């Protein structure tokens, strides 16, 4: 629709129609089978709200949504289409690895392609907007939603979030270059949670955040700032407060920073109930004040709180809220719908994409392989196809390779590892293992609704006890190799799944110990939605492969990696802690005084733990391969423009099999008026090489990316000595180069 006609439409709408565009309801008011992703209050929305609500979340199905759309538009006075949204987090029907795992691929092009398939599958089922990607920098594995993030690094999060957003919004097509219009196979993306939610105190869901303005701006806002180049359709407000001011009522954050500084042009939507939550946070005295604060702050859509639906009309009529604010927010929603092409075709994209297509599964498999991280290998992997191997653990026969956020994924679409192995006719033996969770753990994690296909029968066979099965381990001798596939349950990560301890479930740890008493030739494959405390597993295993929650093609990926059909290339997007007492821990922690170094390990008067190491078990950027690589020290390359820095190095495959290395470029501030991070990732490149092949890697850095906030929160972009390093992890440096940029006037 032309902008002129859209403005005419807005001018003709009643106040209730405009407010309706600003309200999002859960799909249960339209369809009893809708997926609930939050708590629903006791009060029913007024009938006019259900009639005029501009968007709905949690529903899927082309035929069903087509019927709802027809009925809604017929009854709407101006026949404005409804917008269906949902949590499509790492795939719709074809489920990719969790975002935390995808970031470990360090392969932005692959992530973008997978998001395109997720968008096309969603659009085909009627969903035209997703609440993804999550841009929160996340360093604390106790927080369940770390699985939805891209990890601890601001730059990596910005890169991966940008390409995922771009993939959603262009779908399987390229779209018209320079156009804001989203093609039929695309959906609206949503950057969340703005901002700082990844720093939630104590890793506890819905808790508050306490970080300095300097850290907030330099680390936690950076990914959002980077993703603005992809023109996001939506931004979602976070539950938390920033500087004790809740985001959903924070005009400085939503207007001054998000829109004016960052240039955001889209729609601001609240998280589920976060506008109404202002009352719980005691910054307003009731829901009417919550609505007043949120609309003045710039929240365009109130998702599932009582505030807008019960109080916004009255606030306008009484003069507390000017009509201009209502017009502004309603306009932002209408523009988003127009950008999605819904005025021309309210059913855009429906039934236009094959679910679980061969191409989508191919990309999901590639991502599952490249997301997996080989953490340890004492020359045990890859296994030889003719080798006698025992496969054990609850995930060998399990289809539960998705996650709690794969809300439209189906376990029926997932092959088990045992099925993949049988298809290959490999000489393997399957040892019955324990269940994923004990009955007591199931009750604690409320996991009964997450029971997977086949697991009930498996549990019956085991009589609910791991101990009953230890007799089967007698077949294993001290020279035998056992692949143990272990990990968290689906219910143990995701929203509202914070953990104080990061151990494997109790029964699985006992089963592992029983196997370790029989043989030391153990390959531990870990399925997880977060970094776990795997130190004891790593100590007793000769190889450790972290597969995260790998998705639809996870079983195929694990088998390919274990047998060397694919060479591991994943690098950690988040540090694996030595123990839970370290967290939150990240490589970019700021420098301290009383620093502990390799030359003073016995000096207790340093910044240290007396009972555990300071360093994580495995650092950010770490990951092994079946081949070897060398990286030359970096050199500065002369640039034509003064605002650019060129870094050049070479990477070579010195092993005997093809593989991929991730060349990582870090910057360190050597002296500054404020304390700075130890180092920060500034560029990376994944390079695929045949044995003996060498390739040049060039990084071009804008000097403005090196700017930071000084003592008075002024931006400093020069006059500071820097050290730039390259390597294959945050801890391993191939060499460095020093430079100092002139201070700009």
C-alpha positions as CSV (number, residue, x, y, z in Angstrom):
1,X,0.0,0.0,0.0
2,X,1.3,3.5,-0.8
3,X,2.3,5.6,2.1
4,X,-0.4,8.1,1.2
5,X,-3.1,5.5,1.4
6,X,-1.7,4.1,4.7
7,X,-1.9,7.6,6.2
8,X,-5.4,8.0,5.0
9,X,-6.3,4.6,6.6
10,X,-4.9,5.8,10.0
11,X,-6.8,9.0,9.9
12,X,-10.1,7.1,9.4
13,X,-9.6,4.6,12.2
14,X,-11.4,5.0,15.5
15,X,-9.5,5.3,18.8
16,X,-10.3,1.7,19.7
17,X,-9.1,0.5,16.3
18,X,-5.8,2.3,16.8
19,X,-5.3,1.0,20.3
20,X,-6.2,-2.5,19.0
21,X,-3.1,-2.4,16.8
22,X,-1.1,-1.8,19.9
23,X,-2.3,-4.9,21.7
24,X,-1.0,-8.5,21.2
25,X,-3.0,-11.5,22.5
26,X,-2.1,-15.1,22.9
27,X,-3.6,-17.4,20.4
28,X,-5.8,-19.2,22.9
29,X,-8.4,-16.6,22.5
30,X,-8.7,-17.7,18.8
31,X,-7.6,-21.4,19.0
32,X,-7.5,-23.7,22.0
33,X,-4.5,-25.5,20.5
34,X,-2.3,-22.4,20.5
35,X,1.1,-22.7,22.2
36,X,1.4,-20.8,25.5
37,X,4.8,-19.2,26.1
38,X,3.8,-17.3,29.3
39,X,1.3,-17.0,32.1
40,X,-2.3,-15.9,31.3
41,X,-4.1,-13.8,33.9
42,X,-7.6,-14.6,35.2
43,X,-9.3,-11.6,33.5
44,X,-10.6,-12.0,30.0
45,X,-9.8,-9.2,27.5
46,X,-12.8,-7.1,26.6
47,X,-14.6,-8.3,23.4
48,X,-13.6,-5.2,21.5
49,X,-9.9,-6.0,22.2
50,X,-10.3,-9.5,20.8
51,X,-12.1,-8.0,17.8
52,X,-9.5,-5.3,17.1
53,X,-6.2,-6.8,18.5
54,X,-3.6,-6.2,15.8
55,X,-1.4,-9.3,16.4
56,X,-1.6,-12.7,17.9
57,X,1.2,-15.1,19.0
58,X,1.6,-18.8,19.4
59,X,-0.4,-20.3,16.6
60,X,0.6,-22.2,13.5
61,X,-1.1,-23.9,10.5
62,X,-1.9,-22.4,7.1
63,X,-5.5,-23.7,6.9
64,X,-6.3,-22.6,10.5
65,X,-4.7,-19.2,10.2
66,X,-6.3,-18.5,6.9
67,X,-9.7,-19.1,8.3
68,X,-9.0,-16.9,11.4
69,X,-7.6,-14.1,9.1
70,X,-10.7,-14.2,6.9
71,X,-13.1,-14.0,9.8
72,X,-11.0,-11.2,11.5
73,X,-10.8,-9.0,8.4
74,X,-14.5,-9.5,7.6
75,X,-15.4,-8.2,11.1
76,X,-12.8,-5.4,11.3
77,X,-14.3,-2.0,10.3
78,X,-11.4,-1.2,8.0
79,X,-10.5,-4.9,7.1
80,X,-7.0,-4.5,8.5
81,X,-5.1,-7.9,8.4
82,X,-4.1,-9.6,11.6
83,X,-0.4,-10.3,12.1
84,X,0.5,-13.8,13.4
85,X,3.7,-14.0,15.4
86,X,5.5,-16.9,17.2
87,X,8.7,-17.9,18.9
88,X,10.6,-19.4,15.9
89,X,14.0,-19.5,17.6
90,X,16.1,-22.0,15.8
91,X,13.8,-23.4,13.1
92,X,10.1,-23.9,12.5
93,X,9.7,-27.6,11.4
94,X,13.3,-28.1,10.3
95,X,15.1,-27.5,13.6
96,X,18.7,-26.3,13.5
97,X,21.1,-26.3,16.5
98,X,20.3,-23.8,19.3
99,X,21.6,-20.3,18.6
100,X,24.4,-20.7,21.1
101,X,25.5,-23.7,19.0
102,X,25.1,-21.9,15.7
103,X,27.4,-19.2,16.9
104,X,30.1,-21.9,17.5
105,X,30.1,-22.5,13.7
106,X,31.6,-19.1,13.2
107,X,30.0,-19.4,9.8
108,X,27.7,-16.4,9.3
109,X,26.6,-17.4,5.7
110,X,25.4,-20.8,6.9
111,X,23.4,-19.2,9.8
112,X,21.8,-16.8,7.4
113,X,20.7,-19.6,5.0
114,X,19.2,-21.6,7.9
115,X,17.2,-18.5,9.1
116,X,15.9,-18.1,5.5
117,X,14.6,-21.7,5.6
118,X,13.0,-21.1,9.0
119,X,11.3,-18.0,7.7
120,X,10.0,-19.7,4.6
121,X,8.6,-22.6,6.6
122,X,7.0,-20.2,9.1
123,X,5.5,-18.0,6.3
124,X,4.1,-21.1,4.7
125,X,2.3,-21.9,7.9
126,X,0.9,-18.4,8.3
127,X,3.5,-17.0,10.8
128,X,4.8,-13.7,9.5
129,X,6.9,-12.5,12.5
130,X,9.3,-14.1,14.9
131,X,10.7,-13.1,18.3
132,X,14.3,-13.8,17.3
133,X,17.2,-13.2,17.2
134,X,18.2,-12.8,20.8
135,X,21.1,-10.3,21.0
136,X,21.8,-10.6,24.7
137,X,25.4,-11.0,25.5
138,X,25.4,-14.0,27.9
139,X,28.3,-15.0,30.1
140,X,26.4,-16.9,32.9
141,X,25.5,-20.5,32.1
142,X,23.2,-20.6,35.1
143,X,20.8,-18.6,33.1
144,X,18.6,-20.9,31.1
145,X,18.2,-18.5,28.2
146,X,21.9,-18.6,27.4
147,X,20.9,-21.3,24.9
148,X,19.0,-18.7,22.9
149,X,21.9,-16.3,22.8
150,X,25.1,-16.2,20.6
151,X,27.3,-16.4,23.7
152,X,29.6,-14.2,25.6
153,X,31.2,-12.0,22.9
154,X,29.6,-8.7,21.8
155,X,31.1,-8.8,18.3
156,X,30.2,-12.4,17.5
157,X,26.7,-11.8,18.8
158,X,26.4,-8.8,16.6
159,X,27.6,-10.6,13.5
160,X,25.4,-13.7,14.1
161,X,22.4,-11.7,15.1
162,X,22.7,-9.5,12.0
163,X,22.8,-12.4,9.6
164,X,20.0,-14.3,11.3
165,X,17.8,-11.2,11.1
166,X,18.7,-10.8,7.5
167,X,17.9,-14.4,6.8
168,X,14.5,-14.1,8.4
169,X,13.6,-10.9,6.6
170,X,14.6,-12.1,3.1
171,X,13.5,-15.7,3.5
172,X,14.5,-17.9,0.6
173,X,14.6,-15.0,-1.8
174,X,17.0,-12.1,-2.2
175,X,14.3,-9.4,-2.1
176,X,14.6,-6.1,-4.0
177,X,17.9,-4.5,-3.3
178,X,17.6,-1.4,-1.2
179,X,13.9,-2.0,-0.5
180,X,12.5,-2.3,3.0
181,X,9.8,-4.7,1.8
182,X,9.9,-8.2,3.1
183,X,9.3,-10.9,0.4
184,X,6.6,-13.5,0.7
185,X,9.0,-16.2,2.0
186,X,10.4,-13.7,4.6
187,X,9.1,-12.8,8.1
188,X,9.6,-9.9,10.4
189,X,12.6,-10.4,12.7
190,X,12.8,-9.0,16.3
191,X,15.9,-8.0,18.2
192,X,15.6,-8.9,21.8
193,X,15.8,-8.3,24.7
194,X,16.6,-4.6,24.6
195,X,18.8,-4.4,26.6
196,X,21.2,-6.0,29.1
197,X,19.1,-9.0,30.0
198,X,22.0,-11.4,29.4
199,X,23.6,-9.9,32.6
200,X,20.7,-10.9,34.8
201,X,21.9,-11.1,38.5
202,X,22.9,-14.5,39.7
203,X,21.8,-16.1,36.4
204,X,18.2,-16.1,37.7
205,X,15.4,-15.7,35.2
206,X,13.4,-12.4,35.4
207,X,15.9,-11.0,37.9
208,X,17.3,-7.5,37.7
209,X,20.6,-6.3,36.2
210,X,23.4,-4.2,37.7
211,X,26.1,-3.1,35.3
212,X,27.9,0.1,34.7
213,X,26.9,2.5,31.9
214,X,30.2,2.0,30.3
215,X,29.9,-1.8,30.2
216,X,26.2,-1.5,29.2
217,X,27.0,0.7,26.2
218,X,30.3,-1.0,25.0
219,X,29.4,-4.6,25.5
220,X,25.6,-5.1,25.9
221,X,24.4,-2.5,23.4
222,X,27.0,-3.3,20.7
223,X,25.2,-6.3,19.1
224,X,22.0,-4.3,18.8
225,X,23.9,-1.4,17.3
226,X,25.5,-3.7,14.7
227,X,22.2,-5.3,13.7
228,X,20.6,-2.0,12.9
229,X,22.3,-2.2,9.5
230,X,19.9,-5.0,8.7
231,X,16.8,-2.8,9.3
232,X,15.0,-4.9,12.0
233,X,11.2,-4.8,11.8
234,X,10.9,-5.1,15.6
235,X,12.8,-4.7,18.9
236,X,11.5,-6.3,22.1
237,X,11.9,-4.7,25.5
238,X,13.6,-6.6,28.3
239,X,12.0,-7.6,31.6
240,X,14.9,-6.0,33.5
241,X,15.7,-2.5,34.6
242,X,18.7,-0.5,33.5
243,X,20.2,1.8,36.2
244,X,17.1,0.8,38.3
245,X,14.7,2.0,35.5
246,X,12.6,-0.8,33.9
247,X,13.0,-0.9,30.2
248,X,9.3,-1.0,29.3
249,X,8.9,2.4,30.9
250,X,12.3,3.9,30.0
251,X,12.0,6.7,27.4
252,X,15.7,7.5,27.5
253,X,16.5,4.0,26.4
254,X,13.7,3.4,23.9
255,X,13.6,6.9,22.3
256,X,16.9,8.6,22.9
257,X,19.2,5.6,22.5
258,X,17.3,3.1,20.4
259,X,15.6,5.4,17.9
260,X,17.7,8.6,17.9
261,X,21.3,7.2,18.5
262,X,20.9,3.8,16.8
263,X,18.4,4.9,14.1
264,X,15.8,2.2,14.7
265,X,12.8,2.7,12.4
266,X,10.6,-0.2,13.3
267,X,8.1,-1.3,16.0
268,X,8.9,-1.7,19.7
269,X,7.1,-4.6,21.3
270,X,7.1,-5.6,25.0
271,X,8.0,-9.0,26.2
272,X,5.1,-11.0,27.6
273,X,3.5,-9.0,30.3
274,X,6.5,-6.7,30.9
275,X,4.4,-3.5,30.7
276,X,2.1,-4.8,33.4
277,X,5.2,-5.9,35.3
278,X,6.0,-2.3,36.0
279,X,3.5,-2.5,38.9
280,X,5.3,-5.5,40.3
281,X,8.6,-3.6,40.1
282,X,6.9,-0.8,42.2
283,X,7.7,2.0,39.8
284,X,4.0,2.6,39.2
285,X,1.0,2.2,41.5
286,X,-1.3,0.4,39.1
287,X,-1.9,-0.8,35.6
288,X,-3.2,2.6,34.4
289,X,0.1,4.2,35.4
290,X,1.9,1.3,33.7
291,X,0.1,1.9,30.4
292,X,0.9,5.6,30.7
293,X,4.6,5.1,31.4
294,X,5.0,2.5,28.6
295,X,3.2,4.5,25.8
296,X,5.2,7.7,26.7
297,X,8.4,5.6,26.7
298,X,7.6,4.4,23.2
299,X,6.3,0.8,23.5
300,X,4.2,0.3,20.4
301,X,2.7,-3.1,21.2
302,X,1.8,-4.4,24.7
303,X,2.2,-8.2,24.6
304,X,-0.3,-9.9,27.0
305,X,-0.6,-7.5,29.9
306,X,-3.7,-5.8,31.2
307,X,-2.3,-2.3,30.8
308,X,-3.2,-1.2,27.3
309,X,-6.3,-3.3,26.8
310,X,-8.0,-2.1,30.0
311,X,-6.6,1.5,30.5
312,X,-5.2,3.1,27.4
313,X,-8.6,4.3,26.0
314,X,-9.5,5.9,29.3
315,X,-6.0,7.6,29.6
316,X,-6.6,9.2,26.2
317,X,-10.1,10.3,26.9
318,X,-9.0,11.9,30.2
319,X,-6.1,13.7,28.5
320,X,-3.2,11.9,30.2
321,X,-2.1,10.4,26.9
322,X,-2.2,12.5,23.7
323,X,-3.7,11.0,20.6
324,X,-0.5,11.7,18.8
325,X,1.3,9.0,20.8
326,X,-1.4,6.5,19.9
327,X,-1.2,7.6,16.2
328,X,2.6,7.1,16.3
329,X,2.5,3.6,17.7
330,X,-0.5,2.5,15.5
331,X,1.4,3.9,12.5
332,X,4.5,1.8,13.4
333,X,2.4,-1.3,13.5
334,X,0.6,-0.5,10.2
335,X,4.0,0.2,8.5
336,X,5.3,-3.2,9.6
337,X,2.2,-5.0,8.2
338,X,2.6,-3.0,5.0
339,X,6.3,-3.9,4.8
340,X,5.2,-7.6,5.1
341,X,2.9,-7.1,2.1
342,X,-0.2,-8.0,4.2
343,X,-2.4,-5.3,2.8
344,X,-1.9,-6.6,-0.7
345,X,-2.1,-10.2,0.3
346,X,-3.2,-11.1,3.9
347,X,-2.2,-14.7,3.2
348,X,1.3,-13.9,1.8
349,X,3.6,-16.9,1.8
350,X,1.0,-19.4,3.1
351,X,1.5,-22.9,1.7
352,X,4.4,-21.7,-0.4
353,X,7.2,-23.8,1.2
354,X,7.8,-27.5,1.7
355,X,8.3,-28.4,5.3
356,X,11.5,-30.3,6.1
357,X,12.7,-29.9,2.5
358,X,15.9,-31.7,1.4
359,X,17.7,-28.3,1.2
360,X,16.6,-27.2,4.6
361,X,17.8,-30.5,6.1
362,X,21.1,-30.2,4.3
363,X,21.7,-26.8,5.8
364,X,20.6,-28.0,9.3
365,X,23.0,-30.9,9.0
366,X,25.9,-28.7,8.0
367,X,25.2,-26.4,10.9
368,X,24.9,-29.3,13.3
369,X,28.3,-30.5,12.2
370,X,30.0,-27.1,12.3
371,X,28.3,-26.1,15.6
372,X,29.7,-29.1,17.4
373,X,33.0,-28.4,19.3
374,X,35.7,-31.0,19.8
375,X,37.0,-30.2,23.3
376,X,39.4,-33.0,23.9
377,X,40.9,-35.8,21.7
378,X,43.7,-38.0,23.0
379,X,44.1,-39.6,19.5
380,X,40.9,-41.6,19.9
381,X,38.8,-39.8,17.3
382,X,37.9,-40.3,14.5
383,X,36.8,-43.9,15.0
384,X,37.4,-46.4,12.2
385,X,34.2,-47.8,10.5
386,X,35.4,-51.3,11.0
387,X,36.2,-50.7,14.7
388,X,34.2,-52.6,17.4
389,X,32.5,-49.8,19.4
390,X,29.9,-49.7,22.2
391,X,27.4,-46.9,22.1
392,X,25.7,-46.1,25.4
393,X,23.8,-43.4,27.2
394,X,20.2,-42.2,27.1
395,X,20.6,-40.2,24.0
396,X,21.6,-43.1,21.7
397,X,17.9,-44.2,21.4
398,X,16.4,-40.8,22.0
399,X,14.7,-38.4,19.5
400,X,14.9,-35.6,22.0
401,X,17.6,-33.6,20.1
402,X,15.6,-30.4,19.8
403,X,14.9,-27.9,22.7
404,X,12.0,-26.3,24.7
405,X,12.2,-23.4,22.2
406,X,11.6,-25.6,19.2
407,X,7.9,-25.2,19.9
408,X,6.8,-26.4,16.4
409,X,9.4,-29.0,15.9
410,X,8.4,-32.7,16.1
411,X,10.3,-35.5,17.7
412,X,8.8,-37.8,15.0
413,X,11.0,-36.0,12.4
414,X,14.2,-36.8,14.3
415,X,16.3,-39.9,13.7
416,X,18.0,-41.5,16.6
417,X,21.7,-42.1,16.7
418,X,21.0,-45.9,16.9
419,X,18.9,-45.7,13.7
420,X,21.7,-43.8,11.8
421,X,24.3,-46.4,13.0
422,X,22.1,-49.3,12.0
423,X,21.6,-47.8,8.5
424,X,25.4,-47.7,8.1
425,X,25.6,-51.4,9.2
426,X,28.6,-50.5,11.5
427,X,29.9,-53.2,13.9
428,X,28.5,-51.5,17.0
429,X,26.9,-52.8,20.2
430,X,24.2,-50.8,22.1
431,X,24.4,-50.9,25.8
432,X,21.1,-50.0,27.6
433,X,21.7,-46.9,29.6
434,X,19.9,-44.9,32.2
435,X,17.0,-42.5,31.5
436,X,17.7,-38.8,30.9
437,X,16.2,-37.8,34.2
438,X,15.2,-39.7,37.3
439,X,11.6,-39.5,38.4
440,X,12.6,-37.1,41.2
441,X,14.4,-34.8,38.7
442,X,11.4,-35.0,36.3
443,X,9.2,-33.6,39.1
444,X,11.7,-30.8,39.9
445,X,12.0,-29.7,36.2
446,X,8.3,-30.3,35.4
447,X,9.5,-32.5,32.6
448,X,6.5,-34.8,32.3
449,X,5.1,-32.7,29.4
450,X,8.4,-33.0,27.6
451,X,8.4,-36.8,27.4
452,X,9.7,-37.9,24.1
453,X,8.6,-40.5,21.6
454,X,9.9,-43.9,22.7
455,X,11.2,-42.7,26.1
456,X,8.3,-44.1,28.1
457,X,8.9,-47.6,26.7
458,X,12.6,-47.2,27.3
459,X,12.0,-46.3,31.0
460,X,9.7,-49.3,31.5
461,X,12.5,-51.6,30.2
462,X,14.9,-50.0,32.7
463,X,12.4,-50.2,35.6
464,X,13.3,-46.6,36.4
465,X,16.7,-47.5,37.7
466,X,20.2,-47.1,36.2
467,X,21.6,-49.7,38.7
468,X,19.6,-52.5,37.2
469,X,21.5,-52.0,33.9
470,X,25.0,-52.1,35.2
471,X,25.2,-55.8,34.6
472,X,25.2,-55.1,30.8
473,X,28.4,-53.2,31.2
474,X,30.2,-56.5,31.9
475,X,30.6,-56.9,28.1
476,X,32.9,-53.9,28.1
477,X,36.6,-54.7,28.5
478,X,39.5,-52.3,29.4
479,X,40.6,-52.1,25.7
480,X,37.1,-51.5,24.3
481,X,35.9,-48.1,23.1
482,X,32.6,-46.7,24.3
483,X,30.8,-43.6,22.9
484,X,28.7,-42.3,25.8
485,X,26.0,-39.8,24.7
486,X,24.8,-37.8,27.7
487,X,23.3,-34.4,28.5
488,X,20.6,-32.2,29.9
489,X,16.9,-32.9,29.4
490,X,15.0,-30.5,27.1
491,X,13.2,-29.0,30.2
492,X,16.5,-28.1,31.8
493,X,17.4,-25.1,29.6
494,X,15.4,-22.3,28.0
495,X,13.2,-19.6,29.6
496,X,12.5,-20.2,33.3
497,X,15.2,-22.9,33.6
498,X,17.9,-21.3,35.7
499,X,20.2,-23.7,37.5
500,X,22.5,-23.2,40.5
501,X,24.5,-26.4,39.7
502,X,25.7,-27.3,36.2
503,X,26.3,-31.0,36.6
504,X,24.9,-33.8,34.5
505,X,21.7,-35.4,35.8
506,X,22.5,-37.6,38.7
507,X,21.7,-41.0,37.0
508,X,23.8,-40.1,34.0
509,X,26.8,-39.2,36.1
510,X,26.5,-42.5,37.9
511,X,26.2,-44.4,34.6
512,X,29.3,-42.6,33.3
513,X,31.3,-43.5,36.4
514,X,30.3,-47.2,36.0
515,X,31.5,-47.2,32.4
516,X,34.7,-45.4,33.4
517,X,35.5,-48.3,35.8
518,X,35.4,-50.7,32.8
519,X,37.5,-48.7,30.3
520,X,39.3,-45.4,29.8
521,X,38.6,-45.4,26.0
522,X,35.6,-43.2,26.3
523,X,34.2,-40.7,23.8
524,X,31.8,-38.4,25.7
525,X,29.2,-36.7,23.5
526,X,27.4,-34.0,25.4
527,X,23.9,-32.7,24.4
528,X,23.2,-29.5,26.2
529,X,21.5,-26.1,26.1
530,X,24.2,-24.4,28.1
531,X,27.8,-24.9,29.2
532,X,27.9,-27.7,31.8
533,X,30.4,-28.5,34.6
534,X,32.1,-31.4,32.6
535,X,35.5,-31.4,34.3
536,X,35.1,-34.9,35.7
537,X,33.8,-36.1,32.4
538,X,36.7,-34.6,30.6
539,X,39.2,-36.1,33.1
540,X,38.0,-39.6,32.5
541,X,37.3,-39.4,28.8
542,X,39.8,-39.6,26.0
543,X,37.6,-37.5,23.7
544,X,34.8,-35.0,24.4
545,X,32.5,-33.6,21.7
546,X,30.0,-30.9,22.7
547,X,27.0,-31.2,20.3
548,X,24.8,-28.7,22.2
549,X,21.1,-29.3,21.3
550,X,21.7,-30.2,17.6
551,X,18.3,-30.2,16.1
552,X,16.5,-32.4,13.5
553,X,19.7,-33.6,11.9
554,X,21.7,-34.0,15.2
555,X,22.0,-37.8,15.1
556,X,23.5,-37.8,11.6
557,X,25.9,-35.0,12.6
558,X,27.2,-36.8,15.6
559,X,27.8,-40.1,13.7
560,X,29.6,-38.2,10.9
561,X,31.8,-36.4,13.3
562,X,32.7,-39.4,15.4
563,X,33.6,-41.5,12.4
564,X,35.5,-38.7,10.6
565,X,33.1,-38.3,7.7
566,X,33.2,-34.6,8.8
567,X,36.0,-32.8,10.4
568,X,35.1,-30.8,13.6
569,X,35.5,-27.1,13.1
570,X,33.3,-25.5,15.8
571,X,34.8,-23.0,18.3
572,X,33.3,-22.1,21.6
573,X,31.0,-19.1,21.6
574,X,31.0,-19.1,25.4
575,X,33.6,-20.3,27.9
576,X,33.1,-23.6,29.6
577,X,33.7,-23.0,33.3
578,X,36.2,-25.1,35.4
579,X,33.4,-25.0,38.0
580,X,30.2,-23.2,38.7
581,X,32.0,-21.1,41.3
582,X,33.7,-19.1,38.5
583,X,30.6,-17.9,36.7
584,X,30.0,-15.5,35.2
585,X,33.4,-15.9,33.4
586,X,34.4,-14.6,30.0
587,X,37.6,-13.9,28.2
588,X,36.9,-10.1,28.0
589,X,36.7,-9.6,31.8
590,X,38.3,-6.2,32.5
591,X,41.9,-6.0,33.8
592,X,42.5,-5.9,37.5
593,X,45.3,-4.9,39.9
594,X,47.1,-7.6,41.8
595,X,47.0,-9.7,38.7
596,X,47.9,-13.4,38.9
597,X,50.4,-14.4,36.2
598,X,52.4,-17.5,35.3
599,X,55.4,-16.2,37.2
600,X,53.6,-15.7,40.5
601,X,51.2,-18.7,40.9
602,X,52.0,-19.1,44.6
603,X,51.3,-15.5,45.6
604,X,48.0,-15.5,47.4
605,X,47.8,-11.7,47.4
606,X,46.6,-11.6,43.8
607,X,43.1,-11.7,42.2
608,X,42.6,-15.4,42.4
609,X,40.6,-18.3,43.8
610,X,42.6,-20.3,46.4
611,X,40.8,-23.6,45.6
612,X,40.2,-23.5,41.8
613,X,41.9,-21.9,38.8
614,X,41.0,-18.5,37.5
615,X,40.8,-19.7,33.9
616,X,37.8,-21.6,32.5
617,X,38.2,-25.3,31.6
618,X,37.9,-24.3,27.9
619,X,38.0,-20.7,26.8
620,X,36.0,-18.7,24.3
621,X,37.1,-19.5,20.7
622,X,38.6,-22.9,21.5
623,X,37.9,-26.0,19.5
624,X,40.0,-28.9,18.1
625,X,40.1,-30.5,14.7
626,X,41.2,-33.8,13.1
627,X,43.8,-31.8,11.1
628,X,46.4,-29.1,12.1
629,X,46.7,-25.5,11.1
630,X,49.4,-22.8,11.3
631,X,48.7,-19.1,11.4
632,X,51.4,-16.6,10.7
633,X,51.9,-13.5,12.9
634,X,49.9,-10.5,11.7
635,X,51.3,-7.6,9.8
636,X,49.8,-4.2,9.2
637,X,48.8,-3.5,5.6
638,X,48.9,0.1,4.3
639,X,45.4,1.4,3.7
640,X,44.3,4.1,1.3
641,X,41.9,5.6,3.8
642,X,43.1,6.9,7.2
643,X,39.9,5.6,9.0
644,X,40.8,1.9,8.0
645,X,43.2,-0.5,9.5
646,X,44.4,-3.5,7.5
647,X,45.6,-6.7,9.2
648,X,47.1,-9.5,7.1
649,X,48.1,-13.1,8.0
650,X,48.2,-16.6,6.4
651,X,46.6,-19.8,7.5
652,X,47.7,-23.3,6.3
653,X,46.3,-26.8,6.7
654,X,49.4,-28.8,7.8
655,X,47.4,-32.0,8.5
656,X,46.3,-34.9,6.3
657,X,42.5,-34.3,6.0
658,X,40.4,-31.3,4.8
659,X,39.3,-29.0,7.5
660,X,38.3,-25.5,8.5
661,X,40.1,-23.1,10.9
662,X,38.6,-20.0,12.4
663,X,41.2,-17.2,12.4
664,X,40.3,-14.8,15.2
665,X,41.5,-11.2,15.5
666,X,41.5,-9.5,18.9
667,X,42.4,-6.0,20.1
668,X,43.8,-5.0,23.4
669,X,44.0,-1.5,24.8
670,X,47.5,-1.1,26.4
671,X,47.0,2.1,28.3
672,X,43.8,4.2,28.8
673,X,42.2,6.6,31.3
674,X,39.7,3.9,32.3
675,X,40.1,0.1,32.9
676,X,39.5,-1.8,29.7
677,X,38.7,-5.5,28.9
678,X,41.7,-7.8,28.7
679,X,41.0,-8.2,24.9
680,X,38.1,-8.0,22.5
681,X,37.2,-9.9,19.4
682,X,37.2,-7.5,16.5
683,X,37.1,-9.8,13.4
684,X,37.1,-13.5,12.5
685,X,37.1,-15.6,9.3
686,X,36.3,-19.3,8.8
687,X,38.7,-20.7,6.2
688,X,38.2,-24.1,4.5
689,X,41.4,-25.7,3.4
690,X,42.6,-28.9,1.8
691,X,45.7,-30.7,3.2
692,X,48.7,-28.5,2.4
693,X,46.6,-25.6,1.2
694,X,47.5,-22.1,2.4
695,X,45.3,-18.9,2.2
696,X,45.8,-15.2,2.9
697,X,43.4,-13.7,5.4
698,X,42.9,-10.0,5.4
699,X,40.9,-8.1,8.0
700,X,39.9,-4.5,7.5
701,X,38.8,-2.7,10.6
702,X,37.1,0.7,10.9
703,X,38.9,2.8,13.5
704,X,35.5,3.9,14.9
705,X,35.0,0.3,16.0
706,X,38.0,0.8,18.4
707,X,36.4,3.8,20.2
708,X,35.5,3.5,23.8
709,X,34.1,5.7,26.6
710,X,36.5,7.7,28.6
711,X,36.5,8.9,32.2
712,X,33.6,11.4,31.5
713,X,31.8,9.1,29.1
714,X,33.3,10.9,26.2
715,X,34.2,8.8,23.1
716,X,37.9,8.2,22.7
717,X,38.9,7.0,19.2
718,X,42.6,7.6,19.1
719,X,45.8,8.5,20.9
720,X,45.8,5.1,22.7
721,X,48.4,2.4,22.2
722,X,46.8,-0.9,20.9
723,X,47.9,-4.5,20.4
724,X,46.2,-6.6,17.8
725,X,46.6,-10.4,17.9
726,X,45.5,-13.2,15.7
727,X,45.1,-16.9,16.7
728,X,42.7,-19.8,16.9
729,X,41.2,-19.0,20.3
730,X,41.0,-16.2,22.9
731,X,43.9,-17.9,24.7
732,X,46.1,-19.0,21.8
733,X,48.0,-16.2,19.9
734,X,49.9,-16.8,16.7
735,X,51.5,-13.3,17.0
736,X,50.7,-9.7,17.5
737,X,51.2,-6.2,16.1
738,X,51.2,-2.9,18.0
739,X,49.9,0.4,16.7
740,X,48.7,3.8,17.9
741,X,46.1,5.8,16.1
742,X,46.3,9.6,16.1
743,X,43.6,11.2,18.2
744,X,41.0,12.8,16.0
745,X,40.0,16.4,16.5
